[in-house]
Amino acid sequence: MRTAVDSGSYAAVDLGASSGRVMVGRVGPGRLELTEAHRFPNRPVRTPEGLRWDVLALYAGVLDGLRAAGPVDSVGVDSWAVDYGLLDADGALLGNPVHYRDARTEGVAEQVWASLPAGELYAATGLQYAPFNTLYQLVAARDTAQFAAARRLLLVPDLLTYWLTGEQGTELTNASTTQLVDPRTRDWSREVADRLGIDLGLFAPLRRPGDPAGLLRPEVLEETGLTGPVPVTAVGSHDTASAVAAVPAVDERFAYICTGTWSLAGLELTSPVLTEESRAANFTNELGLDGTVRYLRNIMGLWLLQECVRAWGDPDLGGLLDRAARVPALRSVVDAGDAAFLAPGRMPERIAEACRASGQPVPATPAEVTRCILDSLALAHRRAVTDAQRLAGHPVDVVHVVGGGTRNALLCQLTADACGLPVVAGPTEAAALGNVLVQARAQGLVGDLGGMRRLLARTQSPTRYEPRGGTARWRAAEARLADR
């Protein structure tokens, strides 16, 4: 165990849906610094079989990042949720992991509900309906030759950890997104698995954030130039779990919005909300650090804007946002949680079609489409924060926005306006900071979750946005959507 005067250096492997990064965090008494060692693209590949993650390129990026990071005291890996790789009896990967936006799960939920009704499934697992939940992916895959050959299933961060260490495990915060975990017991729901014919033996033993996950293999040390032994520590391997751990909140009366490709908006609770009303509102109960529950709603997020920008040939984003700020507010809004926007391609046209179908003005220019997206996201943030407070009986005084969306000042201000609450924006690299802090805590440098947040509050510099103009116009826009 380290003494209180020691400091440590930690590599956070943080993989997002569009890019990966290896960040180096340095932690000591009153010190928390984060620098980027290496950033690399995450480009899914459409094969004849469907949409796949290029996990080999991601692993190469991780190795390059560890080489650039230099000497570290530990490594931790987090990524997006639900997706997995299958291993054969020799531990070899059986093909690239399927992307959650692949079409293979279309119609699968109805098959599942025929055996296990949606209400019973929610009462057992607390997971919102999303067509790409791991549960539905497994049902879609179980008649394939690849699945028949599988002897182990590893979620994406656990797969990369296995390649780094040679040891297999299933980290709990990410396991809780599979729709196979009971959020009350924080263990597998054997009843759900049995009723749906899913073999839980496919999964490696559960790990908790802070648990040891092995040492870097000699081959990895040679590839990266690191000197062993270098431990790998299980962190909140679902990037949202790590990001919520890095919310610099001063008490429990806060909501959070983890922004990026997705917006995850909700509350941190001590127990799940498993009511039928919660299910109807499509809230999820995912597990966080130290016995917490991330009670949140998935919103499509900046994916909508990312796809539009790609379709427009990657114009300057700063100029686009400046022009969008001058477009009249709330002329047109769409449901930012609508599964119609899940797949890639034709996003500007699909947003225009949604506005046309609902009888609203059709945005014609990139600035108008951008303003429609940002207004719609802010409105979705408002609905999620408002609904979460009501359903959980947990009022809040402030909304913390973390992640990539903190760079979008217009979105942060619109979110404050829509919620009628102050928005505290930052840190941007919240997932990497949460990852680093769990590693530092495992080595005795940081205390409990409250201690982690106090260190964040002392060392980070968030931006505060005060609400403007009242919420009446946002309520009217909300009613307009509800009347569709």
C-alpha positions as CSV (number, residue, x, y, z in Angstrom):
1,M,0.0,0.0,0.0
2,R,1.3,3.4,-0.9
3,T,1.7,6.1,1.7
4,A,-0.3,9.3,1.6
5,V,2.7,11.3,0.2
6,D,3.2,9.1,-2.8
7,S,1.9,9.8,-6.3
8,G,1.2,7.5,-9.2
9,S,1.0,7.5,-13.0
10,Y,-1.9,5.6,-14.7
11,A,-2.8,4.8,-18.3
12,A,-6.5,5.0,-19.1
13,V,-7.5,3.2,-22.3
14,D,-10.8,4.9,-23.2
15,L,-12.5,3.7,-26.3
16,G,-15.5,5.6,-27.7
17,A,-17.7,4.8,-30.6
18,S,-15.8,7.1,-33.0
19,S,-12.3,7.2,-31.5
20,G,-10.0,5.7,-28.9
21,R,-7.4,7.3,-26.7
22,V,-4.8,6.4,-24.2
23,M,-4.6,9.1,-21.5
24,V,-2.0,9.3,-18.7
25,G,-3.3,10.5,-15.3
26,R,-1.0,11.6,-12.6
27,V,-2.4,11.5,-9.1
28,G,-1.0,12.7,-5.8
29,P,-2.1,14.7,-2.8
30,G,-4.2,17.5,-4.2
31,R,-3.1,16.6,-7.7
32,L,-5.0,15.2,-10.7
33,E,-3.5,15.8,-14.1
34,L,-4.5,14.2,-17.4
35,T,-2.5,14.3,-20.6
36,E,-3.2,12.6,-23.9
37,A,-0.6,10.0,-25.0
38,H,-2.2,8.8,-28.2
39,R,-5.5,9.2,-30.0
40,F,-6.7,6.9,-32.9
41,P,-9.8,6.5,-35.0
42,N,-12.5,3.9,-34.4
43,R,-13.9,3.1,-37.8
44,P,-16.5,0.4,-38.0
45,V,-16.4,-1.7,-41.2
46,R,-19.4,-2.9,-43.2
47,T,-18.7,-6.4,-44.4
48,P,-20.9,-8.7,-46.4
49,E,-22.1,-10.1,-43.1
50,G,-23.0,-6.8,-41.6
51,L,-21.5,-3.9,-39.6
52,R,-18.4,-4.9,-37.5
53,W,-15.9,-3.3,-35.1
54,D,-12.3,-3.4,-36.3
55,V,-11.1,-4.6,-32.9
56,L,-7.6,-5.5,-34.2
57,A,-7.1,-1.9,-35.2
58,L,-8.3,-0.8,-31.8
59,Y,-5.9,-3.1,-30.1
60,A,-3.0,-1.8,-32.2
61,G,-4.0,1.7,-31.2
62,V,-4.0,0.6,-27.5
63,L,-0.5,-0.8,-27.9
64,D,0.7,2.3,-29.7
65,G,-0.8,4.4,-26.8
66,L,0.9,2.4,-24.1
67,R,4.2,2.8,-25.9
68,A,3.7,6.6,-26.0
69,A,2.5,6.7,-22.4
70,G,5.8,5.6,-21.0
71,P,6.3,4.1,-17.5
72,V,3.0,3.7,-15.6
73,D,1.9,2.1,-12.3
74,S,-1.2,0.6,-13.7
75,V,-3.5,0.3,-16.8
76,G,-7.3,0.4,-17.0
77,V,-9.6,-0.2,-20.0
78,D,-13.1,1.2,-20.6
79,S,-15.3,1.3,-23.7
80,W,-18.8,1.5,-24.9
81,A,-21.3,-1.1,-23.7
82,V,-23.2,-4.2,-24.9
83,D,-20.9,-5.4,-27.7
84,Y,-18.7,-8.5,-27.3
85,G,-16.2,-10.9,-28.8
86,L,-16.6,-14.7,-28.9
87,L,-13.6,-17.0,-28.2
88,D,-13.2,-20.6,-29.1
89,A,-11.9,-23.3,-26.9
90,D,-8.3,-22.2,-27.4
91,G,-9.1,-18.6,-26.5
92,A,-8.9,-17.3,-30.1
93,L,-11.3,-14.6,-31.3
94,L,-14.1,-15.9,-33.6
95,G,-14.4,-12.9,-35.9
96,N,-14.7,-9.2,-35.3
97,P,-17.3,-8.1,-32.8
98,V,-20.7,-7.1,-34.3
99,H,-21.5,-3.4,-34.1
100,Y,-24.6,-2.6,-32.0
101,R,-26.0,-0.6,-35.0
102,D,-26.0,-3.8,-37.1
103,A,-29.5,-4.8,-38.2
104,R,-29.4,-8.4,-36.9
105,T,-31.5,-7.6,-33.8
106,E,-34.5,-6.2,-35.7
107,G,-37.6,-8.0,-34.5
108,V,-35.7,-10.0,-31.9
109,A,-37.2,-8.2,-28.9
110,E,-40.6,-9.5,-29.8
111,Q,-39.3,-13.1,-29.9
112,V,-37.8,-12.6,-26.4
113,W,-41.0,-11.1,-25.0
114,A,-43.0,-14.1,-26.2
115,S,-41.0,-16.2,-23.7
116,L,-40.4,-13.5,-21.1
117,P,-42.8,-10.5,-21.2
118,A,-41.2,-7.1,-21.2
119,G,-42.6,-6.2,-17.8
120,E,-41.2,-9.3,-16.2
121,L,-37.9,-8.7,-17.9
122,Y,-37.7,-5.1,-16.6
123,A,-38.7,-6.1,-13.1
124,A,-35.8,-8.7,-13.1
125,T,-33.1,-6.6,-14.7
126,G,-34.1,-2.9,-14.6
127,L,-32.8,-2.4,-18.2
128,Q,-34.5,-0.1,-20.6
129,Y,-35.5,-1.4,-24.0
130,A,-32.9,-0.9,-26.6
131,P,-32.9,-3.1,-29.7
132,F,-29.1,-3.7,-29.4
133,N,-29.0,-4.9,-25.7
134,T,-26.6,-7.8,-25.4
135,L,-29.5,-10.0,-24.5
136,Y,-31.1,-9.5,-27.9
137,Q,-27.8,-9.8,-29.7
138,L,-27.3,-13.2,-28.1
139,V,-30.7,-14.4,-29.1
140,A,-30.0,-13.2,-32.7
141,A,-26.7,-15.0,-32.8
142,R,-27.5,-18.3,-31.1
143,D,-28.3,-20.3,-34.2
144,T,-25.1,-19.3,-36.0
145,A,-22.0,-21.5,-36.6
146,Q,-19.8,-18.9,-34.9
147,F,-21.9,-19.0,-31.7
148,A,-22.0,-22.8,-31.7
149,A,-18.1,-22.8,-31.7
150,A,-17.9,-20.2,-28.9
151,R,-16.7,-21.2,-25.4
152,R,-16.3,-17.7,-23.9
153,L,-17.9,-14.3,-24.4
154,L,-16.0,-11.2,-23.4
155,L,-17.4,-7.7,-23.5
156,V,-15.2,-5.3,-25.5
157,P,-13.1,-3.8,-22.7
158,D,-12.7,-7.3,-21.1
159,L,-11.6,-8.7,-24.5
160,L,-8.8,-6.0,-24.7
161,T,-7.9,-6.6,-21.1
162,Y,-7.6,-10.4,-21.9
163,W,-5.3,-9.7,-24.8
164,L,-3.1,-7.4,-22.6
165,T,-2.9,-9.9,-19.7
166,G,-4.0,-13.4,-20.7
167,E,-6.6,-13.3,-17.9
168,Q,-10.4,-13.4,-18.5
169,G,-13.0,-11.6,-16.4
170,T,-16.4,-9.7,-16.8
171,E,-16.4,-6.3,-15.2
172,L,-19.6,-5.6,-13.3
173,T,-20.6,-2.1,-14.5
174,N,-20.5,-3.3,-18.1
175,A,-22.1,-6.6,-17.4
176,S,-25.1,-4.6,-16.0
177,T,-25.8,-3.4,-19.5
178,T,-26.3,-6.9,-20.9
179,Q,-29.8,-7.2,-19.5
180,L,-28.7,-10.4,-17.7
181,V,-27.8,-8.8,-14.3
182,D,-30.1,-8.2,-11.3
183,P,-29.4,-4.7,-10.1
184,R,-30.5,-5.6,-6.6
185,T,-28.1,-8.5,-6.0
186,R,-25.5,-7.0,-8.4
187,D,-25.1,-10.5,-9.8
188,W,-26.3,-12.5,-12.8
189,S,-30.1,-13.1,-13.1
190,R,-30.1,-16.8,-13.5
191,E,-33.9,-16.8,-13.8
192,V,-33.7,-14.6,-16.9
193,A,-30.9,-16.6,-18.4
194,D,-32.6,-19.9,-17.8
195,R,-36.0,-18.8,-19.3
196,L,-34.3,-17.6,-22.4
197,G,-31.9,-20.5,-22.8
198,I,-28.7,-18.4,-22.3
199,D,-25.7,-20.2,-20.9
200,L,-24.1,-17.9,-18.2
201,G,-21.1,-20.2,-18.4
202,L,-20.1,-18.3,-21.5
203,F,-19.2,-15.3,-19.3
204,A,-16.0,-15.1,-17.3
205,P,-16.2,-14.5,-13.5
206,L,-17.4,-11.1,-12.5
207,R,-15.0,-8.4,-11.4
208,R,-15.6,-5.2,-9.6
209,P,-14.0,-1.8,-10.2
210,G,-10.7,-1.8,-8.4
211,D,-10.2,-5.6,-8.6
212,P,-6.8,-6.8,-10.1
213,A,-7.2,-7.9,-13.7
214,G,-3.7,-9.4,-14.3
215,L,-0.3,-8.2,-15.4
216,L,0.8,-7.0,-18.9
217,R,2.0,-10.1,-20.7
218,P,5.7,-10.3,-21.6
219,E,4.9,-9.9,-25.2
220,V,3.0,-6.7,-24.5
221,L,5.9,-5.3,-22.4
222,E,8.2,-6.0,-25.3
223,E,5.8,-4.4,-27.8
224,T,5.3,-1.3,-25.7
225,G,8.8,-0.9,-24.2
226,L,7.3,-0.9,-20.7
227,T,9.2,-2.5,-17.8
228,G,7.2,-5.0,-15.8
229,P,5.5,-5.9,-13.8
230,V,2.7,-3.6,-14.8
231,P,-0.7,-4.4,-13.3
232,V,-4.0,-4.0,-15.1
233,T,-6.8,-2.9,-12.9
234,A,-10.5,-3.4,-13.5
235,V,-12.1,0.0,-13.6
236,G,-15.7,1.1,-14.4
237,S,-15.2,-0.5,-17.8
238,H,-18.5,0.9,-19.2
239,D,-17.3,4.3,-20.1
240,T,-20.5,5.9,-18.7
241,A,-19.7,4.3,-15.3
242,S,-16.3,5.9,-15.4
243,A,-17.7,9.2,-16.5
244,V,-20.3,9.4,-13.8
245,A,-17.6,8.6,-11.2
246,A,-15.8,11.7,-12.5
247,V,-18.8,14.0,-12.0
248,P,-17.4,16.7,-9.6
249,A,-20.6,16.9,-7.5
250,V,-20.6,18.3,-4.0
251,D,-23.6,16.4,-2.7
252,E,-26.2,13.9,-4.0
253,R,-28.7,16.5,-5.3
254,F,-27.4,16.4,-8.9
255,A,-28.3,15.1,-12.3
256,Y,-25.7,14.2,-14.9
257,I,-25.6,14.1,-18.6
258,C,-22.7,12.1,-20.2
259,T,-22.5,13.6,-23.6
260,G,-20.8,12.3,-26.8
261,T,-22.1,10.0,-29.5
262,W,-24.9,9.2,-27.0
263,S,-26.4,11.4,-24.2
264,L,-26.9,9.4,-21.0
265,A,-29.0,11.5,-18.7
266,G,-30.1,10.7,-15.2
267,L,-29.4,10.3,-11.5
268,E,-27.1,8.5,-9.2
269,L,-29.1,6.4,-6.8
270,T,-28.5,3.9,-4.0
271,S,-31.1,1.4,-5.2
272,P,-32.8,0.6,-8.5
273,V,-36.3,1.9,-9.6
274,L,-38.1,-1.2,-11.0
275,T,-41.7,0.1,-11.3
276,E,-43.9,-0.3,-14.4
277,E,-44.0,3.5,-14.7
278,S,-40.2,3.5,-14.9
279,R,-40.2,0.9,-17.6
280,A,-42.9,2.8,-19.6
281,A,-40.6,5.8,-19.4
282,N,-37.7,3.7,-20.7
283,F,-35.3,4.3,-17.9
284,T,-32.4,2.0,-17.2
285,N,-30.8,0.9,-14.0
286,E,-27.1,0.3,-14.6
287,L,-24.5,-0.3,-11.9
288,G,-21.9,2.2,-10.9
289,L,-19.1,2.4,-8.3
290,D,-19.5,1.7,-4.6
291,G,-23.0,0.2,-4.8
292,T,-24.5,3.0,-6.8
293,V,-27.1,2.7,-9.5
294,R,-27.0,4.8,-12.7
295,Y,-30.6,5.5,-13.3
296,L,-30.7,7.1,-16.7
297,R,-32.2,7.3,-20.2
298,N,-30.3,6.7,-23.4
299,I,-30.7,9.6,-25.8
300,M,-29.3,9.5,-29.4
301,G,-26.8,12.3,-28.6
302,L,-24.4,14.1,-30.8
303,W,-24.5,11.1,-33.2
304,L,-27.2,13.1,-35.0
305,L,-24.9,16.0,-35.6
306,Q,-21.9,13.8,-36.3
307,E,-23.7,12.0,-39.1
308,C,-25.0,15.3,-40.5
309,V,-21.5,16.8,-40.5
310,R,-20.2,13.7,-42.2
311,A,-22.9,14.0,-44.9
312,W,-22.0,17.7,-45.4
313,G,-18.4,16.9,-46.1
314,D,-17.0,17.9,-42.6
315,P,-17.5,21.7,-42.6
316,D,-15.9,23.8,-39.9
317,L,-17.9,22.9,-36.7
318,G,-17.2,26.2,-34.9
319,G,-18.6,28.2,-37.8
320,L,-21.6,25.9,-38.1
321,L,-22.4,26.3,-34.4
322,D,-22.1,30.1,-34.7
323,R,-24.6,30.1,-37.5
324,A,-26.9,27.7,-35.7
325,A,-26.9,30.0,-32.7
326,R,-28.5,32.7,-34.9
327,V,-31.3,30.5,-36.1
328,P,-34.6,31.1,-34.2
329,A,-35.0,28.7,-31.3
330,L,-37.4,25.7,-31.3
331,R,-38.8,26.2,-34.8
332,S,-38.6,22.5,-35.2
333,V,-37.8,19.6,-32.9
334,V,-37.5,15.9,-33.3
335,D,-37.5,13.0,-30.7
336,A,-33.8,12.5,-30.1
337,G,-34.5,9.1,-28.6
338,D,-36.3,7.8,-31.7
339,A,-34.8,4.5,-33.0
340,A,-35.4,5.8,-36.5
341,F,-32.2,7.8,-36.1
342,L,-30.1,4.8,-35.0
343,A,-28.7,3.6,-38.3
344,P,-26.0,5.6,-40.1
345,G,-26.6,7.4,-43.4
346,R,-28.9,10.2,-44.8
347,M,-29.2,11.9,-41.4
348,P,-30.1,15.4,-42.7
349,E,-32.8,14.0,-44.9
350,R,-34.2,11.8,-42.1
351,I,-34.4,14.8,-39.8
352,A,-36.1,16.8,-42.5
353,E,-38.6,14.0,-43.1
354,A,-39.4,13.8,-39.4
355,C,-40.1,17.5,-39.2
356,R,-42.3,17.3,-42.4
357,A,-44.2,14.3,-41.0
358,S,-45.0,16.2,-37.8
359,G,-46.2,19.3,-39.6
360,Q,-43.3,21.5,-38.5
361,P,-41.1,23.8,-40.6
362,V,-38.6,21.8,-42.5
363,P,-35.0,22.8,-41.8
364,A,-33.3,23.6,-45.1
365,T,-29.7,24.7,-44.4
366,P,-27.0,23.0,-42.4
367,A,-27.3,25.8,-39.7
368,E,-31.1,25.1,-39.4
369,V,-30.6,21.4,-39.2
370,T,-27.9,21.9,-36.6
371,R,-30.2,24.1,-34.5
372,C,-33.0,21.6,-34.8
373,I,-30.7,18.9,-33.5
374,L,-29.3,20.9,-30.6
375,D,-32.8,22.1,-29.6
376,S,-34.0,18.5,-29.8
377,L,-31.2,17.3,-27.6
378,A,-31.7,20.0,-25.0
379,L,-35.4,19.1,-25.0
380,A,-34.6,15.4,-24.5
381,H,-32.2,16.3,-21.7
382,R,-35.0,18.3,-20.0
383,R,-37.4,15.4,-20.3
384,A,-35.0,12.9,-18.9
385,V,-33.9,15.0,-16.0
386,T,-37.5,15.9,-15.2
387,D,-38.8,12.3,-15.5
388,A,-35.9,10.9,-13.5
389,Q,-36.6,13.2,-10.5
390,R,-40.3,12.3,-10.5
391,L,-39.9,8.5,-10.9
392,A,-37.1,8.2,-8.4
393,G,-38.4,10.8,-5.9
394,H,-35.0,12.4,-6.0
395,P,-34.9,16.2,-6.6
396,V,-31.8,17.9,-7.9
397,D,-30.4,21.5,-7.9
398,V,-27.8,21.3,-10.7
399,V,-27.1,19.4,-13.9
400,H,-23.5,18.2,-14.4
401,V,-22.6,17.8,-18.1
402,V,-19.5,15.7,-18.8
403,G,-17.8,14.3,-21.8
404,G,-17.3,15.6,-25.4
405,G,-20.5,17.7,-25.4
406,T,-18.9,20.1,-22.9
407,R,-17.0,21.6,-25.8
408,N,-20.4,22.6,-27.4
409,A,-21.2,25.8,-25.5
410,L,-24.5,26.2,-27.4
411,L,-25.8,22.8,-26.3
412,C,-24.7,23.4,-22.7
413,Q,-26.6,26.7,-22.6
414,L,-29.7,25.3,-24.3
415,T,-29.7,22.4,-21.8
416,A,-29.6,24.9,-18.9
417,D,-32.4,26.8,-20.5
418,A,-34.5,23.7,-21.1
419,C,-34.0,22.2,-17.6
420,G,-34.4,25.5,-15.8
421,L,-31.3,24.6,-13.8
422,P,-27.7,25.6,-13.7
423,V,-25.5,23.4,-15.9
424,V,-21.9,22.7,-14.7
425,A,-20.0,21.6,-17.8
426,G,-16.8,19.5,-17.3
427,P,-14.6,17.6,-17.3
428,T,-14.5,16.8,-21.0
429,E,-12.4,13.6,-20.5
430,A,-14.6,12.4,-17.7
431,A,-14.4,8.7,-18.6
432,A,-10.6,8.7,-18.6
433,L,-10.5,10.6,-15.3
434,G,-12.9,8.1,-13.7
435,N,-10.8,5.3,-15.1
436,V,-7.6,6.9,-13.6
437,L,-9.1,7.6,-10.2
438,V,-10.3,4.0,-9.8
439,Q,-6.8,2.8,-10.5
440,A,-5.3,5.3,-8.1
441,R,-7.8,4.2,-5.4
442,A,-6.8,0.6,-5.9
443,Q,-3.3,1.6,-5.0
444,G,-4.3,3.6,-1.9
445,L,-3.9,7.2,-3.3
446,V,-7.6,8.2,-3.3
447,G,-10.4,7.4,-0.9
448,D,-14.1,6.6,-1.5
449,L,-16.3,8.0,-4.3
450,G,-16.8,11.2,-2.3
451,G,-13.0,11.6,-2.0
452,M,-12.6,11.1,-5.7
453,R,-15.1,13.8,-6.4
454,R,-13.6,16.3,-3.9
455,L,-10.3,15.8,-5.7
456,L,-12.0,16.5,-9.1
457,A,-13.7,19.6,-7.7
458,R,-10.3,20.9,-6.5
459,T,-8.4,20.2,-9.7
460,Q,-10.8,20.7,-12.6
461,S,-12.2,23.9,-14.0
462,P,-15.8,23.5,-15.1
463,T,-17.9,26.1,-16.9
464,R,-21.2,27.2,-15.4
465,Y,-24.2,28.0,-17.5
466,E,-27.2,29.7,-15.8
467,P,-30.7,29.2,-17.3
468,R,-32.2,32.0,-19.3
469,G,-35.7,32.9,-20.3
470,G,-37.9,30.5,-18.3
471,T,-39.1,27.1,-19.4
472,A,-42.5,27.9,-20.9
473,R,-41.3,27.7,-24.5
474,W,-39.6,24.4,-23.7
475,R,-42.8,23.0,-22.2
476,A,-44.7,24.1,-25.3
477,A,-42.1,22.3,-27.5
478,E,-42.4,19.2,-25.3
479,A,-46.2,19.3,-25.8
480,R,-45.7,19.7,-29.5
481,L,-43.7,16.5,-29.6
482,A,-46.2,14.6,-27.4
483,D,-49.0,15.5,-29.8
484,R,-47.3,13.9,-32.8
